Amino acid sequence: MLTILKGNILSAPEMGKIEAIPHGYLVAEDGIIEGIYPVLPDKYASAPVEDYGDDLILQSFADLHLHAPQYPMLGMGMDLPLLDWLTTYTYPNESRFQDTDYARYVYHRLAQELVSYGTTRVCMFSSFHTDATLILMDELEKAGVTGYVGKVGMDRNGIPGMMESSTAEAISETDRWLAACHFEHIKPILTPRFTPSCTNELMAHLGKLATELHLPVQSHLSENRAEIAWVRELHPDCEQYWQTYAKYGLWNDRTVMAHCVWSDEKERQAIRDAGVTVIHCPDSNQNVSSGFAPVRQMLTEGTKVSLGSDIAGGDHLCMFDVITAAIRASKVKGMIDDWKTPFLTVKEGWYLGTSAGAAFFGEQPGFAKGNPLHAIVIRDDTLLNPRTMSLEDRLERAVYRRQKDALQAVWSAGRKILDRSTAAK
């Protein structure tokens, strides 16, 4: 299978840099990128080309932290801090996913909307319901999304109907879920909701699975000061929050941790030493009043950082909006710090929303040779131009503002999963 796309190709080969090839060619063979070229090589001269004219061909997005069952409650509960928001809004909403018909309806819509925004890779939380989690994985698989989905581990500190009835049930249902995961592009990720939601016995079992099955792990870390204090009460043997994961074998380079708003120098060092990836969720951090994560400091120190929408703490599923939120949050952080920490540029935000997230899936930055083809096409021909626009100008504007029906096509792992265009075949 040969795919050749023609258009204005822009990618993020490293932090803060954009590679732009005007009216270039992106070539993939059997869904794997073979190269990008200003002129099509002779060996492809007779091959069909999808010509997108003056449109932008960009990397698709990676959303590495979002809660699928919270999708119906987008924009709700923004008046409460994290722990109150969970008990008042989130847990009652998630309890509905014991109804598999409801789960199918919601998750089908979520999968379709992700594709419509150009998100093709995810690390996603389900609820604790095994059957609903499998439905979520099935809907994402059918829509063409790739990545990881986790059945939430939660056997304490919930509300009636919103946690498993016993640790034994939590363990057996986790095992049942893993045994049923036979999807090609959506894989399981172990998901203790956060330390307060899991007994020591459940955490130990998840750690055993992580080691024996070499599975990745996702959870939350140092999001909120009240949460950190609670963790300290539950685990007095641990000086810091991160140690509550590490002592059970859930802390390594296959781990993603959302937020890290209040991670101090020692915790950030532990993150770097283990190769853990931090998922910055700027919308959520502001909406539920958690704070402003020290993203610039983490990047300067060499920490791996990517972005997550974190719906429904975050109120935007579109990663264009998450990137702009990250940039704005960094500017607020800079003002608070009297500009001792430089804010994120558009180029840096774009890298965090694309290449940085793709790295967790083993990909190289940008449209690198050997990567699976993950791409989107954006049209911007009806927007007014105040002057002659460079390709980087047009990318910046696309991050902040897009015309109606701007997204023309989406490729995920080499498969074309959305096509609104009339590109020549």
KOLNU-583775 format. One record per residue (C-alpha): residue in one letter; residue number from 1; x, y, z. Coordinates in steps of 0.2 Angstrom, whole numbers. Each point is the difference from the previous one (the first is absolute). Last residue first. Layout:
+--------+-----+-------+-------+-------+
: residu : num :    xx :    yy :    zz :
+--------+-----+-------+-------+-------+
:      a : NUM :     X :     Y :     Z :
...
+--------+-----+-------+-------+-------+
end
This chain:
+--------+-----+-------+-------+-------+
: residu : num :    xx :    yy :    zz :
+--------+-----+-------+-------+-------+
:      k : 425 :   -33 :    53 :   -33 :
:      a : 424 :    -3 :    18 :     0 :
:      a : 423 :    -5 :     8 :    17 :
:      t : 422 :   -18 :     3 :     2 :
:      s : 421 :     0 :     0 :    18 :
:      r : 420 :   -11 :    -5 :    15 :
:      d : 419 :    10 :   -16 :     3 :
:      l : 418 :     2 :    -8 :    18 :
:      i : 417 :     8 :   -16 :     5 :
:      k : 416 :    14 :    -1 :   -13 :
:      r : 415 :    10 :   -15 :     7 :
:      g : 414 :    19 :     2 :     1 :
:      a : 413 :     0 :    -1 :    19 :
:      s : 412 :   -13 :    13 :     1 :
:      w : 411 :    -3 :    12 :   -15 :
:      v : 410 :   -13 :    14 :     0 :
:      a : 409 :    -7 :    11 :   -14 :
:      q : 408 :    -8 :    17 :    -3 :
:      l : 407 :     0 :     9 :    17 :
:      a : 406 :    -5 :    18 :    -3 :
:      d : 405 :   -18 :    -3 :     1 :
:      k : 404 :    -4 :    18 :     5 :
:      q : 403 :    16 :    10 :     0 :
:      r : 402 :    13 :    -2 :    13 :
:      r : 401 :     8 :    10 :    14 :
:      y : 400 :    13 :    -1 :    13 :
:      v : 399 :    10 :   -15 :    -6 :
:      a : 398 :    -4 :     3 :   -18 :
:      r : 397 :     6 :    18 :     2 :
:      e : 396 :    17 :    -6 :     6 :
:      l : 395 :     1 :   -13 :   -14 :
:      r : 394 :    -4 :    14 :   -13 :
:      d : 393 :    14 :    11 :     7 :
:      e : 392 :    12 :   -15 :    -1 :
:      l : 391 :    -5 :    -2 :   -18 :
:      s : 390 :     4 :    18 :    -4 :
:      m : 389 :   -15 :    12 :    -3 :
:      t : 388 :     1 :    15 :   -11 :
:      r : 387 :   -10 :    13 :    10 :
:      p : 386 :   -16 :     2 :    10 :
:      n : 385 :    -7 :   -16 :    -8 :
:      l : 384 :   -18 :    -3 :     3 :
:      l : 383 :    -6 :   -18 :     3 :
:      t : 382 :    -9 :    -9 :   -15 :
:      d : 381 :    15 :   -10 :    -6 :
:      d : 380 :     4 :    -8 :    17 :
:      r : 379 :    -1 :   -18 :    -4 :
:      i : 378 :     8 :   -13 :    12 :
:      v : 377 :     6 :   -17 :    -4 :
:      i : 376 :     4 :   -13 :    14 :
:      a : 375 :    14 :   -12 :     2 :
:      h : 374 :     5 :   -16 :    10 :
:      l : 373 :    10 :   -11 :   -12 :
:      p : 372 :     9 :   -13 :    10 :
:      n : 371 :    18 :     6 :     3 :
:      g : 370 :    14 :    -8 :    -9 :
:      k : 369 :     6 :    16 :    -9 :
:      a : 368 :    -3 :    14 :    12 :
:      f : 367 :   -16 :    11 :    -3 :
:      g : 366 :     4 :    10 :    16 :
:      p : 365 :     8 :    -8 :    15 :
:      q : 364 :     5 :   -18 :     1 :
:      e : 363 :   -14 :   -13 :     5 :
:      g : 362 :     1 :   -12 :    14 :
:      f : 361 :   -18 :     2 :     6 :
:      f : 360 :     5 :    12 :    14 :
:      a : 359 :     9 :    10 :   -13 :
:      a : 358 :   -16 :     4 :    -9 :
:      g : 357 :    -5 :    11 :    15 :
:      a : 356 :    15 :    11 :    -2 :
:      s : 355 :    -1 :     0 :   -19 :
:      t : 354 :   -18 :     7 :     0 :
:      g : 353 :    -8 :    10 :    14 :
:      l : 352 :    17 :     4 :     8 :
:      y : 351 :     8 :     5 :   -17 :
:      w : 350 :   -15 :    12 :    -4 :
:      g : 349 :     3 :     8 :    17 :
:      e : 348 :    18 :     3 :    -4 :
:      k : 347 :    -3 :     7 :   -17 :
:      v : 346 :   -14 :    11 :     8 :
:      t : 345 :    13 :     7 :    13 :
:      l : 344 :    -1 :    -6 :    18 :
:      f : 343 :     3 :    14 :    13 :
:      p : 342 :    17 :     4 :     7 :
:      t : 341 :     2 :    -3 :    19 :
:      k : 340 :     7 :    14 :    10 :
:      w : 339 :   -13 :    11 :    -7 :
:      d : 338 :    -6 :     7 :    17 :
:      d : 337 :    -4 :   -17 :     5 :
:      i : 336 :   -19 :     3 :     0 :
:      m : 335 :     2 :     8 :   -17 :
:      g : 334 :    10 :   -15 :    -7 :
:      k : 333 :   -13 :   -12 :     7 :
:      v : 332 :   -14 :    11 :    -9 :
:      k : 331 :    10 :    -2 :   -16 :
:      s : 330 :     2 :   -18 :     3 :
:      a : 329 :   -19 :    -2 :     2 :
:      r : 328 :    -3 :     9 :   -16 :
:      i : 327 :    12 :   -11 :   -10 :
:      a : 326 :    -8 :   -16 :     8 :
:      a : 325 :   -17 :     6 :    -4 :
:      t : 324 :     5 :     3 :   -18 :
:      i : 323 :     6 :   -18 :    -1 :
:      v : 322 :   -16 :    -6 :     8 :
:      d : 321 :   -10 :    10 :   -13 :
:      f : 320 :     8 :    -8 :   -15 :
:      m : 319 :    -2 :   -17 :    10 :
:      c : 318 :   -18 :     1 :    -2 :
:      l : 317 :    -9 :    -9 :    15 :
:      h : 316 :    -2 :    17 :     9 :
:      d : 315 :    -8 :     1 :    17 :
:      g : 314 :    14 :    -7 :    11 :
:      g : 313 :    -5 :    -7 :    16 :
:      a : 312 :   -11 :   -10 :   -12 :
:      i : 311 :    10 :    -3 :   -10 :
:      d : 310 :    19 :    -1 :     4 :
:      s : 309 :     5 :     8 :   -16 :
:      g : 308 :    17 :    -7 :     1 :
:      l : 307 :    17 :     6 :    -4 :
:      s : 306 :    18 :    -6 :     0 :
:      v : 305 :    15 :     2 :    11 :
:      k : 304 :    16 :   -11 :     1 :
:      t : 303 :    11 :     8 :    14 :
:      g : 302 :    17 :     8 :    -6 :
:      e : 301 :     2 :    13 :    14 :
:      t : 300 :    -4 :    14 :   -13 :
:      l : 299 :   -16 :   -10 :    -4 :
:      m : 298 :    -5 :    -1 :    18 :
:      q : 297 :     3 :    18 :     3 :
:      r : 296 :   -10 :     5 :   -15 :
:      v : 295 :   -14 :   -11 :     6 :
:      p : 294 :    -1 :     6 :    18 :
:      a : 293 :   -19 :    -4 :     1 :
:      f : 292 :   -12 :    14 :     4 :
:      g : 291 :   -13 :    -3 :    14 :
:      s : 290 :   -13 :   -13 :     5 :
:      s : 289 :   -15 :    12 :    -2 :
:      v : 288 :   -12 :   -13 :    -8 :
:      n : 287 :    -1 :    10 :   -16 :
:      q : 286 :    18 :     6 :     1 :
:      n : 285 :     9 :   -17 :     1 :
:      s : 284 :   -13 :    -8 :   -12 :
:      d : 283 :     3 :    12 :   -14 :
:      p : 282 :    19 :    -1 :     2 :
:      c : 281 :     2 :   -19 :     0 :
:      h : 280 :    18 :    -4 :    -1 :
:      i : 279 :     4 :   -19 :    -1 :
:      v : 278 :    17 :    -4 :     8 :
:      t : 277 :     9 :   -15 :    -7 :
:      v : 276 :    10 :   -11 :    12 :
:      g : 275 :    18 :    -4 :    -5 :
:      a : 274 :     4 :    -7 :    18 :
:      d : 273 :    14 :    13 :     3 :
:      r : 272 :   -10 :    14 :    -7 :
:      i : 271 :   -16 :    -3 :    10 :
:      a : 270 :    11 :    -2 :    16 :
:      q : 269 :     9 :    16 :    -4 :
:      r : 268 :   -17 :     9 :    -1 :
:      e : 267 :    -5 :    -7 :    17 :
:      k : 266 :    15 :     7 :     8 :
:      e : 265 :    -1 :    17 :    -9 :
:      d : 264 :   -19 :     2 :     5 :
:      s : 263 :   -15 :    -8 :    -9 :
:      w : 262 :   -14 :    12 :     4 :
:      v : 261 :    -8 :     0 :   -17 :
:      c : 260 :     5 :   -17 :    -5 :
:      h : 259 :   -15 :    -1 :   -11 :
:      a : 258 :    -2 :   -18 :    -8 :
:      m : 257 :    12 :   -14 :     3 :
:      v : 256 :     5 :   -11 :   -14 :
:      t : 255 :    10 :   -16 :     4 :
:      r : 254 :     9 :   -11 :   -13 :
:      d : 253 :    17 :     8 :     5 :
:      n : 252 :    -2 :    -6 :    18 :
:      w : 251 :   -11 :     2 :    16 :
:      l : 250 :   -14 :   -13 :     3 :
:      g : 249 :    10 :   -13 :     8 :
:      y : 248 :    -9 :     1 :    17 :
:      k : 247 :    12 :    10 :    10 :
:      a : 246 :     2 :    12 :   -15 :
:      y : 245 :   -19 :     5 :     0 :
:      t : 244 :    -1 :     6 :    18 :
:      q : 243 :    18 :     7 :    -2 :
:      w : 242 :    -7 :    13 :   -13 :
:      y : 241 :   -10 :     8 :    14 :
:      q : 240 :    15 :     4 :    11 :
:      e : 239 :     7 :    -5 :    17 :
:      c : 238 :    -8 :   -17 :    -1 :
:      d : 237 :    -2 :   -10 :    16 :
:      p : 236 :   -15 :    11 :     6 :
:      h : 235 :   -10 :    -7 :   -15 :
:      l : 234 :   -18 :     4 :     2 :
:      e : 233 :     3 :    17 :    10 :
:      r : 232 :    13 :     5 :   -13 :
:      v : 231 :   -12 :    -4 :   -14 :
:      w : 230 :   -13 :    11 :     8 :
:      a : 229 :    13 :    15 :     1 :
:      i : 228 :     4 :    -2 :   -18 :
:      e : 227 :   -19 :     0 :    -5 :
:      a : 226 :    -2 :    16 :    10 :
:      r : 225 :    14 :     8 :    -9 :
:      n : 224 :    -7 :    -4 :   -17 :
:      e : 223 :     8 :    -9 :   -16 :
:      s : 222 :    14 :    -9 :     9 :
:      l : 221 :    -1 :   -15 :   -11 :
:      h : 220 :   -13 :    -9 :   -10 :
:      s : 219 :    -1 :   -17 :    -9 :
:      q : 218 :     7 :    -9 :   -15 :
:      v : 217 :     9 :   -17 :    -1 :
:      p : 216 :     8 :    -9 :   -15 :
:      l : 215 :     0 :   -19 :     0 :
:      h : 214 :    15 :   -12 :     0 :
:      l : 213 :   -11 :   -15 :     3 :
:      e : 212 :     9 :    -6 :    16 :
:      t : 211 :     6 :    17 :     6 :
:      a : 210 :   -16 :    10 :    -3 :
:      l : 209 :   -10 :   -15 :     6 :
:      k : 208 :     9 :     0 :    17 :
:      g : 207 :    -2 :    18 :     2 :
:      l : 206 :   -18 :    -1 :    -3 :
:      h : 205 :    -1 :   -13 :    13 :
:      a : 204 :    10 :    10 :    13 :
:      m : 203 :   -11 :    15 :    -4 :
:      l : 202 :   -16 :   -11 :     4 :
:      e : 201 :     7 :    -6 :    16 :
:      n : 200 :     6 :    17 :     6 :
:      t : 199 :   -18 :     6 :    -3 :
:      c : 198 :    -4 :    12 :   -14 :
:      s : 197 :   -10 :    16 :    -2 :
:      p : 196 :    12 :    10 :    11 :
:      t : 195 :    15 :    -4 :   -11 :
:      f : 194 :    -8 :     6 :   -16 :
:      r : 193 :   -12 :    -8 :   -13 :
:      p : 192 :    12 :   -15 :     0 :
:      t : 191 :     0 :    -3 :   -19 :
:      l : 190 :    10 :   -14 :    -8 :
:      i : 189 :     1 :     3 :   -19 :
:      p : 188 :    -9 :   -11 :   -13 :
:      k : 187 :     2 :     1 :   -19 :
:      i : 186 :   -10 :     8 :   -13 :
:      h : 185 :     7 :    -3 :   -18 :
:      e : 184 :    -2 :   -19 :    -3 :
:      f : 183 :   -13 :    -4 :    14 :
:      h : 182 :     0 :   -16 :    10 :
:      c : 181 :    -3 :     6 :    17 :
:      a : 180 :   -11 :   -13 :     8 :
:      a : 179 :    13 :    -8 :    11 :
:      l : 178 :     5 :    18 :     7 :
:      w : 177 :   -18 :     3 :     5 :
:      r : 176 :    -3 :   -16 :     9 :
:      d : 175 :    17 :     3 :    10 :
:      t : 174 :    -6 :    18 :     4 :
:      e : 173 :   -17 :    -8 :     5 :
:      s : 172 :     9 :   -13 :    12 :
:      i : 171 :    10 :    14 :     8 :
:      a : 170 :   -14 :    12 :     3 :
:      e : 169 :   -11 :   -14 :     6 :
:      a : 168 :    13 :    -6 :    13 :
:      t : 167 :     2 :    18 :     5 :
:      s : 166 :   -18 :     1 :     4 :
:      s : 165 :   -16 :     8 :    -6 :
:      e : 164 :     8 :     9 :   -14 :
:      m : 163 :    -3 :    19 :     0 :
:      m : 162 :   -13 :    12 :    -6 :
:      g : 161 :   -16 :    -8 :     5 :
:      p : 160 :     1 :     6 :    18 :
:      i : 159 :    13 :    14 :     0 :
:      g : 158 :    19 :    -1 :    -2 :
:      n : 157 :    14 :    -1 :    13 :
:      r : 156 :     4 :   -18 :    -3 :
:      d : 155 :     1 :   -13 :   -14 :
:      m : 154 :     4 :    10 :   -15 :
:      g : 153 :    11 :    -7 :   -14 :
:      v : 152 :    -6 :     9 :   -16 :
:      k : 151 :     0 :   -11 :   -16 :
:      g : 150 :    13 :     7 :   -11 :
:      v : 149 :     1 :     5 :   -18 :
:      y : 148 :    15 :     2 :   -11 :
:      g : 147 :     5 :     6 :   -17 :
:      t : 146 :    -8 :     0 :   -18 :
:      v : 145 :   -16 :     9 :    -7 :
:      g : 144 :    -7 :    -8 :   -15 :
:      a : 143 :   -19 :     2 :     4 :
:      k : 142 :    -2 :   -19 :     1 :
:      e : 141 :    14 :    -1 :    13 :
:      l : 140 :    -6 :    15 :    10 :
:      e : 139 :   -18 :    -8 :     1 :
:      d : 138 :     8 :   -17 :     5 :
:      m : 137 :    11 :     7 :    13 :
:      l : 136 :   -15 :     9 :     7 :
:      i : 135 :   -11 :   -15 :     0 :
:      l : 134 :    14 :   -10 :     9 :
:      t : 133 :     0 :    13 :    13 :
:      a : 132 :   -19 :     0 :     2 :
:      d : 131 :     1 :   -19 :     3 :
:      t : 130 :    13 :     2 :    13 :
:      h : 129 :    -8 :    14 :    10 :
:      f : 128 :    13 :     9 :    11 :
:      s : 127 :    -2 :    15 :   -12 :
:      s : 126 :    11 :     3 :   -16 :
:      f : 125 :    16 :    10 :     1 :
:      m : 124 :     9 :     5 :   -17 :
:      c : 123 :    17 :     0 :    -7 :
:      v : 122 :    -3 :     6 :   -17 :
:      r : 121 :     6 :     1 :   -18 :
:      t : 120 :   -10 :     5 :   -15 :
:      t : 119 :    -6 :    17 :     5 :
:      g : 118 :    -5 :    10 :   -16 :
:      y : 117 :   -15 :    10 :     6 :
:      s : 116 :   -13 :   -11 :    -9 :
:      v : 115 :     9 :   -15 :     5 :
:      l : 114 :    -2 :     4 :    19 :
:      e : 113 :   -18 :     4 :    -4 :
:      q : 112 :    -4 :   -17 :    -8 :
:      a : 111 :     8 :    -9 :    15 :
:      l : 110 :   -10 :    10 :    13 :
:      r : 109 :   -16 :    -3 :   -10 :
:      h : 108 :     2 :   -19 :     0 :
:      y : 107 :     5 :     1 :    18 :
:      v : 106 :   -16 :     8 :     6 :
:      y : 105 :   -12 :   -11 :    -9 :
:      r : 104 :    10 :   -16 :     4 :
:      a : 103 :     1 :     5 :    18 :
:      y : 102 :   -18 :     3 :     1 :
:      d : 101 :    -4 :   -17 :    -7 :
:      t : 100 :    12 :    -8 :    12 :
:      d :  99 :    -8 :     7 :    15 :
:      q :  98 :    13 :    -1 :    14 :
:      f :  97 :     6 :    16 :    -8 :
:      r :  96 :   -12 :    10 :    11 :
:      s :  95 :    11 :     0 :    15 :
:      e :  94 :    12 :    11 :   -10 :
:      n :  93 :   -12 :    15 :     2 :
:      p :  92 :    -2 :    -3 :    19 :
:      y :  91 :    19 :     0 :     2 :
:      t :  90 :     3 :    15 :   -10 :
:      y :  89 :   -12 :    13 :     6 :
:      t :  88 :    -1 :     2 :    19 :
:      t :  87 :    14 :   -12 :     6 :
:      l :  86 :    13 :     4 :   -13 :
:      w :  85 :    -4 :    19 :     0 :
:      d :  84 :     2 :     0 :    19 :
:      l :  83 :    18 :    -8 :    -2 :
:      l :  82 :     5 :    12 :   -14 :
:      p :  81 :    -6 :    17 :     4 :
:      l :  80 :   -18 :     5 :    -4 :
:      d :  79 :    -8 :    14 :   -11 :
:      m :  78 :     4 :    -9 :   -16 :
:      g :  77 :   -12 :   -13 :     4 :
:      m :  76 :    -6 :    -3 :   -18 :
:      g :  75 :     8 :     5 :   -17 :
:      l :  74 :     2 :   -17 :    -7 :
:      m :  73 :   -12 :   -12 :    10 :
:      p :  72 :    -4 :   -13 :   -14 :
:      y :  71 :    19 :    -3 :    -3 :
:      q :  70 :     4 :    -5 :    18 :
:      p :  69 :    -2 :   -18 :    -5 :
:      a :  68 :    15 :     2 :   -11 :
:      h :  67 :    13 :     8 :    12 :
:      l :  66 :    14 :     8 :    -9 :
:      h :  65 :    19 :     0 :     1 :
:      l :  64 :    12 :    -3 :   -14 :
:      d :  63 :    -8 :     9 :   -14 :
:      a :  62 :    11 :    -2 :   -15 :
:      f :  61 :    -4 :    10 :   -15 :
:      s :  60 :     2 :    -1 :   -19 :
:      q :  59 :    16 :     6 :    -9 :
:      l :  58 :    -4 :    13 :   -13 :
:      i :  57 :    -3 :     2 :   -19 :
:      l :  56 :    -6 :    18 :    -3 :
:      d :  55 :   -11 :     4 :   -15 :
:      d :  54 :     7 :     9 :   -15 :
:      g :  53 :    -4 :   -15 :   -13 :
:      y :  52 :    -5 :   -15 :    10 :
:      d :  51 :     6 :   -12 :   -14 :
:      e :  50 :    -3 :   -18 :     4 :
:      v :  49 :    13 :    -8 :   -11 :
:      p :  48 :    -2 :   -16 :   -10 :
:      a :  47 :    17 :    -9 :    -5 :
:      s :  46 :     8 :     2 :   -17 :
:      a :  45 :    14 :    12 :     6 :
:      y :  44 :     3 :   -10 :    16 :
:      k :  43 :    17 :    -6 :    -5 :
:      d :  42 :     5 :    17 :    -7 :
:      p :  41 :     0 :     8 :    17 :
:      l :  40 :   -14 :    13 :     4 :
:      v :  39 :     8 :    17 :     2 :
:      p :  38 :     0 :     9 :    17 :
:      y :  37 :     1 :   -17 :     8 :
:      i :  36 :    -7 :    -8 :    16 :
:      g :  35 :     6 :   -18 :     3 :
:      e :  34 :    -5 :   -18 :     2 :
:      i :  33 :   -13 :     2 :    13 :
:      i :  32 :    -8 :   -17 :     5 :
:      g :  31 :   -18 :    -4 :    -5 :
:      d :  30 :     4 :   -13 :   -13 :
:      e :  29 :    12 :    12 :    -8 :
:      a :  28 :    -2 :    18 :     4 :
:      v :  27 :     5 :    15 :   -10 :
:      l :  26 :    -2 :    19 :     5 :
:      y :  25 :     3 :    11 :   -15 :
:      g :  24 :     3 :    19 :     0 :
:      h :  23 :   -10 :    15 :    -5 :
:      p :  22 :    10 :    11 :    13 :
:      i :  21 :    11 :   -11 :    11 :
:      a :  20 :     0 :     7 :    18 :
:      e :  19 :    10 :    -7 :    15 :
:      i :  18 :    -5 :     8 :    16 :
:      k :  17 :    11 :     2 :    15 :
:      g :  16 :    -4 :     4 :    18 :
:      m :  15 :     3 :   -18 :     6 :
:      e :  14 :     6 :   -11 :   -14 :
:      p :  13 :    -6 :    -7 :   -16 :
:      a :  12 :   -17 :     9 :     1 :
:      s :  11 :    -9 :    -2 :   -17 :
:      l :  10 :    -6 :    11 :   -14 :
:      i :   9 :    -4 :    -6 :   -18 :
:      n :   8 :    -9 :    12 :   -12 :
:      g :   7 :    -8 :   -12 :   -12 :
:      k :   6 :     2 :   -17 :    -9 :
:      l :   5 :    -4 :   -17 :     8 :
:      i :   4 :     6 :   -16 :    -6 :
:      t :   3 :    -6 :   -17 :     7 :
:      l :   2 :     6 :   -16 :    -6 :
:      m :   1 :    -7 :   -17 :     5 :
+--------+-----+-------+-------+-------+
end
